[in-house]
Amino acid sequence: MEKYSRKSVILIKDMHSEGWKSMDRYADNLYHALSGQSNPAEDYSFSLFTAEKSGFIRPFRPLLKLIPGAATYANDLYFSRFIKFPFLAQKFSRGSGLVHVLDHSYAHVLNWIKKPLKVVTCHDLHPLFFETDPRILKLFRKSLLGMFKADLAISDSRANRKDMVEKLGIPEDKIRVIPLGVDAGKFCRREDPVEIARLRKTLDLPEGKILLHVGNSLPYKNLEIVIKALGKLVKIRSERINFLKIGRFTGAQKALAAELGVEDRLAEITDPSDSDLAGLYSLADLLVQPSLKEGFGFTVLEALACGTPVLVSRGTSLTEIAGKVGSGVDGQDLDEVVQKIYELLFNYNFLIHPTREQMRHQAEKFTWKRTAEETLRVYSELLTIR
């Protein structure tokens, strides 16, 4: 008979080859923070599991494509995600008392795990609102079904918990809201003029005011409203304003900028180091994050930690993070977005607007230590009632 260690916790991390940096950040920081919890009375042990995709399916692709229902798996990544990875995770978790899947996109793993207690973290449900590819949406829903195998679910924000209740029908009393954290050692204001000048030169940054966006360019990020606002701002202000993207604009977004005559105001930087990213937050005049949906929003937290003003959409999780120091707008009201960007770029006054110290103080409320402590309470809650 298989023996179980009640306080042996297995954390299930996505395959690194997915390329989901925010998920890697959550998994790694939570694991290290949990492992650093020094309370002998609790007597927990933590292990982090992941695996990489396998290429052995390649010779069998032609055959799989002929089998009804198997065509989906005639791809190394999907085969590894939905078959190889769950199989290995199930073997790795034997003997553990609790399994925590750290990303809802891997919730299907819970279908393979029978005996231990189960927890899953749901970060967002964006595809249910914005995805138009039926194949991707089908696979996403397939993963989400595993969430119903969990004894408890964790959400990064109250806004996402609301989506989980309304879109998935998960009872609110089975969801615990636990905000994520920021590494204050990495993300802090860079004020050395020599370092800032080096960064500008190294990354070939344009002169003038800088609107900054960090993240992908998918529809829910709502970058088009910023480009349209930029098109209006250049007509009412002669001082140069640039829109700097950490990542890539889409072809459609570049075409929109060209149509509005501001294509020369767009700039892109891909994959900067955390140190350079902190520098970019520090030299930016404003972080613009008018997302229509967000599960949490690391970028707002990182910008505040660097003392940079943030513009966020009201009614999203971003307002939970930014609190009173963030500037909220209706992300679909162009006139309001233009007015608020203008105010924050050209009429910023620390007597009436948040100071850098107030921004940093808001960011300091979100630590990985706090995330770990609240996650540990979820584990204890389950183990106590069982």
N, C-alpha and C positions, 0 to 999 in steps of 0.2 A: 504494500500500500504506500502511495506517495506521501511523504511528510511535508508539511507546510510550516514555514517560519512566518508567524503572523506579522511581524514588523519588518520583514524583508520587502522592500519596495523596488519594483522595476519601472524605470522611466523609459518609455518608447519614443525614440526620436526619428524623424523622417530620414529617408535616404539623403545623403549629402548631394547626390547627383540631381536632386530635384531643383537645386539652386534657389531655394527659398530662404534668403538670408535672415529675415526676421524670425522665421521659425527656428533656425539654427541658434540665433541669439537667445531666444526664449529658453530653448532646451538647455543650452550650455550654462547660461547664467542661473537658471533655476537649480540645475543639478549641483553646481558648485556651491550655491547658497545653502541648499539643503544639506549637503555633505559637511558644511561648516557649522551647522547647528550643533553646539556642544551641550547636550543635555543627557547625561548618562541614564537618567531615570526613564527617558523615552526609549532608549535602546533600539533605535531604528538603524537599518542599513540600507544604502541606496546603490543601485546599479543602473547604468545608462546603456540601453541597447540601441544599436542601429545596424544597418547592413547596406551593402552597395548593390547596384543592379548587376544582373548576370547577363552575359552575352551568349550563353549556351543555347538560347532559344533560336538564334539566327538560322541555323541549318533547317529548322522545322517550320519556318514561316510559311512557305508555300502550302504545306500540309494543313497547318492551322487555319489558313484562310479558306480552306474548303469545308471545314467543319462548322455547322451551324452554331452560332453563339460563341465561337472561339476566335473569330477574327480580331476581336478587341485585344486579345492577348498576343497577337502576332507582332509585338513591339516589345523590345527589351525592357523599357522603362515600366510599361504597364504590367507586363508579366511579373517583373520583380516586385512591383508595388502591391499587386493583388494576390499573388500566389507564393512566390519565394519568400518575400519579407514576412508575411503573416505566419508562414510555416516555421521560419527560424525564430520569430518572436515567441511563438507558442512554446517551442522547445526551450528557449532561454528562460522563460518565466516559470518553468516548472519548479515547484518548491517555494515560490514566493507567496507572500500573503496578500499583496496588493499590486495591481498593474495600473500604471497611469500613462495613457496615450496622450502625448503632448500636443497633438494637432488633429483637429476634426477631419482633415483630409486623409488621415490614417485610422479613422474610427472603425473601419471594416476589420481591422486586426482583432477587435474585441469579439468578432464572430468566431474566431479560432480559439479563444481562451475561455476555458470553462470554469475552473474552480476558484481562483483568487478573486478578491474584491476588485472592482474595476472603476476607474475614474477617467474621464476624457476632458480635455480642454478644448473649447470651441472659441476660435478667435474672431471669426466673421462668417457671414453667409452671403457674401457679395454675389456669387454666381446665381443664386436664386432670384436676384433682382436684376442683374445686368447681362448674364451670359446668353449669347444668341446661338452658339454652336450646340446643337442637340446632343452630339456625341460627348462633348465635355460635360454638359449638364447631367447626362445620364450617369457618367462615371462619378461625378460629384455626389449625386443623390445616392448612388450605390455605397459610397463611403459613409455618408451621413446615417444610413440605416443602422450602422454599428453603434451609434450613440445611444440607441435605445437599450443596448446591452449593459450600459454603464450604471453603476449604483448611484453615482452622483456626477454631475457635470460642472465644470468651471467655466466662467465667462470672464473675459478681460474687462468688460464694462457693463453698465446697466442698460445702455442702448442695445448692445448685442444680446443681452439676456432677453430683452423685449422681443427681438427678432426670433430668438430660439423658441420662445413661447408661442408667438403668433404664426411663424412659418413651419415649425416642426411639431408643435403641440407638446413639447416637453413641459411637464408641470413646473411651475416657478419654484416650488419648494424642493425640487431636485437640482436646482442650479445655485451655485455659490459664486458671487462676483469677487474676483481677486485681480486688482490692477497689476500691471507689469512694472518694471523698474528701469532705471537709467544708471549707467556706470558714470558716476560723477568724477571719477579719476580720468576717464577718457574725454568726457564731454564737459568742458569748462571753458570759460571765455579766454581767448588768446588776445592779449593786448600789446604784446611786444611789436612795435612798429617795424622792426627789422624782419621778424617772422612773417608779419602780414605782407610786407613788400615782397619777400621771397615767394610767398604763396601766390600772390598776384602775377609775378613774373613767371614762375614755374608753370602755372596753369593757364597762363595767357588770358587773364580775366580782363573784361572790358572796364573802362573807366565809367564813372557815373553811379547812380543809385542802382542797387541790386535787389530785385525780387527773387527769392530762392524757393525752389520746390525740390523735395527729395522723395524719390519713390518711383513707382511705375507710371505709365501714361494711359492706363485703362479708363474706360468711360466714367467710372464712379469717382475718379480723381478730379473730374470737372475742370481740367486745365484750360478748356476753351473759354471759360468765363474770364480767366486771367488774361489770355491773349486778346480777347475783345476789350477788356478794360485797358490794356496797354495801348490798343489802337485809339482809344479816346483820350488817354492821359497825354500822349505825345502831341496832341493837338492843343492842349491847354497849358502845357508846361514845356519850356524850351530845354530845361536841364535833362540830360540823357538819363533814361530809365532802361535797365536791362532785365530780362527774365532769364535767370540762370537755372538750368535743369540738371540735377544730379541723376543721370540716366539719359534716356533718349526721347525726344518728341516723336510723335507718329508723323507719317507723311501727311495725313489730313490736318494735323495741327500746324505743321509747317506751311501747308497750302493756305490755311486760314490766316496765318501771320502775313504771308505774301499778299493776300487779297487786301489786308488792312494796312499794308505798307510798313510793317514792323518786323519783317523777317530778319533784318540786320540787328534787331534787338534781342534775338534769341541766342542763347549760348548753352552748350552741353558739356558736361564732364562725366565720364563713366568710371565707376568703381574706384573712388578715392579711398585712401587709407582712413581709419578712424581719426587719426591725428589731423590729416588734411581736412576731413569733414568738419571737425570741430573748428578749425580755422575758417572754413567757408561759412559756417553758422555765424561766427564772430564778426566777419567782415560784411555779411549781408545786412541790408537795412531792414528787411522784413521777410519772414517766412510766410508764404501763402499756401494755405491748405484748405481750399474751399470744397473738400470732398462731400459728395452726396451721401456717402456711407463710409464708416470706418469701424473696425472692430475695436481698435485701441488708438494707434497712431504714435509710434516711437518718435517720429520726426518732430512733433510738437514738443514732446518732453525734452528731446535733445537740444532743440533751439532754446527753450526756456533755461535749461541748465547752462547754456552759453550766454545768457542775458540778451537774447535777440527777440524782438517783438514778434507776435504771431497773429495771423488772421485765420480764423476758422469758421466753418459753417455752423450756425446755430442748429440745435436739435440733433446733433450727432454726438458720438462718444468723445469727440475732440473737445467739446466744451466741458466735459467731466475732467479732462486732463488740464486744460488751460485755466479753468476756474475764472476768478475775477480778473486775472492779469491778461487773459486773451481777449482779442477783439472779435466779436461774433458778427456774422453777416448772414443774410439769406443768400445762400450760394447760387440761387437762380435769379437774383435781382441784380442786373448789371449796373444800374445806376447806384445802388447802395455799395456794391463792390468797388466801383470807381471812386466814390466819395470817401470810403474808408481807407483805401490804399493811399489816396492823395493826402488825407489827414495824417496817416502814420508815416508817410515819407517826408512830408514838408512842414507839418505843423505839430510834430511830436514835442511834447513838453513834459518833462519829468515831474512837474508840479501837479499836473492833472492826469498824466498817463502813468502806467506802472514803471517803477524804476527797475534797473537791472537786478538790484538786490531782491526786490519783490518777485521778479521772475525766477531767480535762482531758488528763492525760498519755496515757491510753488513746486518746482521740480524736485526739491529735496524731500517732498512728501512721498515720492515714488521711488522706493529702493528695492533692490532684489532681496535684501534681508526681510523686508516686510512681506514681499511676495512669497518667500519661502516659509515664513512663520504662518501665514494664513493658509498656505497649501498644506502644511503639516497639520493644521487644525482640521482640515477636511479629512485627511488620513485617519487622525485620531477619532473623529466623529464616526467614521465607518467602522473602525476596529472596535470601538466601544459598544456600538449597538449590535455587533455580531458576536 
